[in-house]
């Protein structure tokens, strides 16, 4: 029972856990976007911008 109390009262490592959770959410959102048509549209738009920026006149 003492171990359970310590798990809920100690805050060591809490910051790291929060950063990992944020990173997991960002990766999940990226995976969803890349697997949909929205991801393809964004990729095509970025490629178009890069090609316009790299061509010299």
MDAnalysis code that builds the backbone (N, CA, C; Angstrom):
import MDAnalysis as mda
import numpy as np

u = mda.Universe.empty(171, n_residues=57, atom_resindex=np.repeat(np.arange(57), 3), trajectory=True)
u.add_TopologyAttr("name", ["N", "CA", "C"] * 57)
u.add_TopologyAttr("resid", np.arange(1, 58))
u.add_TopologyAttr("resname", ["UNK", "UNK", "UNK", "UNK", "UNK", "UNK", "UNK", "UNK", "UNK", "UNK", "UNK", "UNK", "UNK", "UNK", "UNK", "UNK", "UNK", "UNK", "UNK", "UNK", "UNK", "UNK", "UNK", "UNK", "UNK", "UNK", "UNK", "UNK", "UNK", "UNK", "UNK", "UNK", "UNK", "UNK", "UNK", "UNK", "UNK", "UNK", "UNK", "UNK", "UNK", "UNK", "UNK", "UNK", "UNK", "UNK", "UNK", "UNK", "UNK", "UNK", "UNK", "UNK", "UNK", "UNK", "UNK", "UNK", "UNK"])
u.atoms.positions = np.array([
    [0.816, -1.194, 0.000],
    [0.000, 0.000, 0.000],
    [0.858, 1.256, 0.000],
    [1.995, 1.182, 0.664],
    [2.911, 2.328, 0.713],
    [3.432, 2.690, -0.676],
    [3.655, 1.679, -1.478],
    [4.146, 1.920, -2.844],
    [3.106, 2.700, -3.640],
    [1.841, 2.360, -3.505],
    [0.776, 3.065, -4.232],
    [0.697, 4.522, -3.794],
    [0.850, 4.792, -2.502],
    [0.834, 6.173, -2.014],
    [1.981, 6.963, -2.623],
    [3.165, 6.332, -2.669],
    [4.325, 7.025, -3.223],
    [4.150, 7.310, -4.709],
    [3.525, 6.408, -5.446],
    [3.305, 6.623, -6.877],
    [2.446, 7.853, -7.137],
    [1.482, 8.100, -6.257],
    [0.584, 9.228, -6.464],
    [1.109, 10.528, -5.872],
    [2.032, 10.470, -4.930],
    [2.510, 11.694, -4.290],
    [3.839, 12.171, -4.837],
    [4.711, 11.299, -5.290],
    [6.002, 11.717, -5.816],
    [5.841, 12.238, -7.232],
    [6.608, 13.274, -7.551],
    [6.505, 13.884, -8.872],
    [7.778, 13.744, -9.686],
    [8.710, 12.919, -9.239],
    [9.938, 12.718, -9.993],
    [9.628, 12.085, -11.337],
    [10.212, 12.631, -12.379],
    [10.012, 12.083, -13.710],
    [8.732, 12.540, -14.385],
    [7.968, 13.385, -13.715],
    [6.705, 13.830, -14.288],
    [6.928, 14.647, -15.554],
    [7.947, 15.506, -15.552],
    [8.229, 16.321, -16.735],
    [8.567, 15.472, -17.936],
    [9.365, 14.448, -17.726],
    [9.741, 13.559, -18.814],
    [8.520, 12.847, -19.385],
    [7.651, 12.402, -18.521],
    [6.431, 11.720, -18.976],
    [5.577, 12.664, -19.803],
    [5.473, 13.916, -19.371],
    [4.675, 14.889, -20.123],
    [5.269, 15.126, -21.504],
    [6.595, 15.251, -21.584],
    [7.224, 15.446, -22.888],
    [7.024, 14.241, -23.796],
    [7.103, 13.058, -23.259],
    [6.883, 11.851, -24.052],
    [5.447, 11.793, -24.557],
    [4.506, 12.192, -23.715],
    [3.102, 12.185, -24.144],
    [2.863, 13.212, -25.247],
    [3.463, 14.379, -25.138],
    [3.324, 15.399, -26.186],
    [3.931, 14.891, -27.483],
    [5.104, 14.286, -27.388],
    [5.753, 13.741, -28.573],
    [4.899, 12.654, -29.217],
    [4.284, 11.817, -28.409],
    [3.421, 10.760, -28.943],
    [2.223, 11.342, -29.682],
    [1.644, 12.406, -29.156],
    [0.502, 13.049, -29.815],
    [0.937, 13.660, -31.147],
    [2.097, 14.324, -31.160],
    [2.583, 14.936, -32.400],
    [2.857, 13.861, -33.448],
    [3.461, 12.761, -33.049],
    [3.743, 11.669, -33.987],
    [2.438, 11.057, -34.498],
    [1.459, 10.894, -33.626],
    [0.175, 10.328, -34.044],
    [-0.517, 11.239, -35.044],
    [-0.484, 12.543, -34.786],
    [-1.100, 13.491, -35.723],
    [-0.372, 13.445, -37.058],
    [0.946, 13.384, -37.020],
    [1.722, 13.285, -38.256],
    [1.403, 12.026, -39.038],
    [1.214, 10.925, -38.331],
    [0.871, 9.666, -39.007],
    [-0.498, 9.746, -39.662],
    [-1.445, 10.357, -38.990],
    [-2.785, 10.489, -39.562],
    [-2.751, 11.384, -40.786],
    [-2.056, 12.493, -40.691],
    [-1.994, 13.427, -41.822],
    [-1.280, 12.797, -43.009],
    [-0.205, 12.064, -42.737],
    [0.546, 11.483, -43.851],
    [-0.198, 10.337, -44.524],
    [-1.167, 9.757, -43.854],
    [-1.876, 8.634, -44.453],
    [-3.178, 9.046, -45.134],
    [-3.463, 10.314, -45.164],
    [-4.697, 10.780, -45.791],
    [-4.392, 11.609, -47.028],
    [-5.408, 11.989, -47.726],
    [-5.245, 12.850, -48.895],
    [-4.708, 14.218, -48.497],
    [-5.005, 14.651, -47.293],
    [-4.493, 15.927, -46.822],
    [-2.970, 15.894, -46.803],
    [-2.417, 14.786, -46.374],
    [-0.962, 14.638, -46.376],
    [-0.399, 14.707, -47.781],
    [-1.071, 14.077, -48.731],
    [-0.619, 14.119, -50.122],
    [-0.708, 15.533, -50.686],
    [-1.766, 16.244, -50.354],
    [-1.939, 17.619, -50.823],
    [-0.860, 18.526, -50.253],
    [-0.594, 18.389, -48.957],
    [0.445, 19.202, -48.328],
    [1.808, 18.882, -48.936],
    [2.079, 17.617, -49.142],
    [3.354, 17.211, -49.730],
    [3.514, 17.775, -51.146],
    [2.473, 17.708, -51.941],
    [2.527, 18.240, -53.302],
    [2.727, 19.747, -53.293],
    [2.048, 20.429, -52.385],
    [2.188, 21.880, -52.296],
    [3.608, 22.269, -51.888],
    [4.162, 21.564, -50.920],
    [5.527, 21.861, -50.495],
    [6.533, 21.563, -51.600],
    [6.320, 20.483, -52.312],
    [7.213, 20.156, -53.429],
    [7.139, 21.224, -54.505],
    [5.944, 21.716, -54.777],
    [5.753, 22.768, -55.759],
    [6.483, 24.040, -55.331],
    [6.373, 24.398, -54.059],
    [7.060, 25.585, -53.555],
    [8.574, 25.440, -53.650],
    [9.074, 24.261, -53.317],
    [10.518, 24.035, -53.382],
    [10.994, 24.113, -54.820],
    [10.251, 23.535, -55.735],
    [10.683, 23.572, -57.140],
    [10.661, 24.992, -57.689],
    [9.680, 25.793, -57.279],
    [9.633, 27.189, -57.702],
    [10.785, 27.979, -57.106],
    [11.145, 27.683, -55.877],
    [12.213, 28.411, -55.210],
    [13.593, 28.052, -55.768],
    [13.741, 26.832, -56.252],
    [15.067, 26.397, -56.723],
    [15.302, 26.671, -58.181],
    [14.261, 26.940, -58.947],
    [14.469, 27.242, -60.379],
    [14.951, 28.683, -60.517],
    [15.911, 28.865, -61.375],
    [16.453, 30.205, -61.615],
    [15.958, 30.706, -62.950],
    [15.734, 31.970, -62.995],
    [15.244, 32.564, -64.253],
    [16.308, 33.388, -64.899],
])
